[in-house]
Amino acid sequence: MNKTLISIAAAVLLSGCSLAPVYQQPSTPVAQAWPSGDAYKPAPTAPGAQTAADIVWRDYFTDARLRQVIALALANNRDLRVAALNIEKARAQYGVTSAAQLPSLSASVSQNASRTPANMRPDGEAAISRQYSGGLGVSSYELDFFGKVRNLSEAGLQSYLGTQEARRAAQISLVAEVANSYLTLVADQQRLALAADTLKSQQISYELSQRRFAAGATSGVDMYEAQSSVEAARNEMAVYTAQVAQDRNALTLLVGGAVPDALLPQGELEAVTQTASLPEGLPSDVLLRRPDVLQAERTLRGANANIGAARAAFFPSISLTATAGSASGDLAGLFKGGTSAWSFLPQIRLPIFDGGANRANLDIAKVDRDIAVAKYDKAIQSAFREVADALAQRGTLDERLASQLALAEASDKSFRIHEARYEKGAESYLNALVSQRALYAARQSLITARLAKASNAVTLYKVLGGGWQEEGGGGAKVAAADSGARAN
């Protein structure tokens, strides 16, 4: 062992400090402000407005049915249940790791019986001897002078807390998925209703064209064009009937069970899409509070602690084994006076030559730490991109929605004019058919634009880190566990 290691060992013995590097949170590898430009617009602000991470999902979504569906999903969703069970598993694993910091005390009672054959006895007679013992013992308790056990416990704690963050990330994703699935169902119900109205209108036009053809007022071309529009509308009806059923199946899977009919969406999309105001804040404030970023940081902290454990392997390890109790050749006299017995076995293990295994393990720990830093940076960069994309969508959706609404109104007026002219015999049905198809496409696009705006509000809430707060004070318990472990 060189002089440097000896000096470090002496310092650690005196101070009881860990050999792990002092943790420093990496600098944020993204810009300090969200992107700006034509695609973005200023965020809505209000005095004392809460950030997304401080708004629970019950306060963000205002539709009563949607809130109840989300609550059902949080209670029954199987993926979220697996995430919760992973927390229990990680908690148990952390308990196993942290238990190594305390001595293991066990009680034992034993008998040792042996028979000596006659040919090995001086008196020529076989004999049976018995020895009884009982006591308390400490088995191989390592004195953690160099912080090996403490750092392994810290790594276990960070793994457990990282699992907590994974569960929170799963919850916010589930809330967003349920909300988007619910909104998609509303939109497809509206598309189905639009297809039904279009089919009804086309059937009326087709019946009119049949009567006019029978009277010789028009050619068969108008009648067959009207018939083609009826069949196209019937096809759309079938498509959206199946799509609505699939949407309900998707919602059932997310919720983890059948959704009661009373909670299924009713009415227009606009009635479901009302949400609370959501200022986005600054990147450094928002991104570092997202559960997936916090999970990446927990992994980084655990990797940092593993370096300390790897460094401790270069120094002596001291373990103690001790027992105290009673021993007797007679079971009845096992705990009588004069039968006390004890043993004390300290052991010091000094690494001299290991073929470079300790050095390799330390290198692995350092590389793992560097990998964790890179993943932490990537998590922040990915989060920044997700928020920036959602903000770009938000900045253009109002203009898109306004133009789509104006297009639908203009198409409706055009169709009514052509339809009236056809009914009066002033023009063929072709013009009315073309304008009707344009109106149908414009109304479908309007539903799509409204769905995009509603989904954008859900996406913003998700990417800004909202909706993951646990009910019942779960977050406070995690914070207490973290601070308590550091105090120890």
C-alpha angles and dihedrals in degrees: 000000000000126000093259093059091046091052092049091047092053092049092050093048090054098042104030089221126154123255091222116114115258105265116242121182109237117245115263108266095210138075119284092236135042117258119277133203143092093320094056135068132188115281119249109259134189132178109275093003114171124235120242092258090059096050114084116217092247089063095043100053111057101185108102095211093050091050091053092049091051090050090053091051093050089052099044111022109122097211090054089047090054089050090053091049089050087059090054090049092049091047090054092047090051089051090055092049096045091047088070089072090069128061117257111234120195137173123220141179119192143173127210113196126178136172122214114204120235094248089062096049122088091223092049094239127115116243137194119211126193133193125189126196137173136172151112123287144186112215122209098324109182118219102225099217094145099040098248095133092038092053092047088052090050090051089051091050092051090049090053093047089046088056088053089055091047089055091050091049088051090051096052090046090051092050090051093045093050092047093048092045090051092049091048089053090052091049094048091048087055091047089051091050090049091051090050092051090047091050091050092050092047092050090055090050091046092052090049092051090049091054093047091048091050089051091050093242095123139021124256090256093077092048094050092046089052089049091051090054090051092052091047090053091048089053091051089050091054093046095052094041088060092042093054089051091050091049090054090049090051091050091049090054093050093047092047094232144029115311111229113246089237089064097049115109118274129192131357129352092242091064092060100042100068110124138168122268111276120197111190101216124197124324094241091053096043107037097047090057096054111111094230091053091046089051090053089050091051088054089051092051090050091050089050090054091049089061088060091051091049092050091050089060089072092064133068118281119213120201131179130211118181139161133186127184144091136306130193141159089227123059091215091057097045096113100029123118118287095028099097116131135175142175132198122193117178115182130195118195115197116189110226107157126002102157091256095300094131092048091049091049090051090050090050091051091051093048090049088053091051090048089051090052091052091049090048090052091047091050090054093045092049090048091050091051092049092052093044091051092049091048090050089053092048092050093057104033096083091054091045092049093047093050092046091050091050090048092052092049092048091047091050092053091047092051094049091052093049092044092052092048090050093050089052091048093244094127142006124274091250094081092048090048093051093048092046092054090048090052092049092050091047092052092047090051090049090056089048091051092050090049090049091054092048092046090048090058089053092046093050090052090051099045093044089060103254131142102037100103112126118230116234097039098288092148092054091052091054092049090049091050091050095048092043093053092049091050089056 
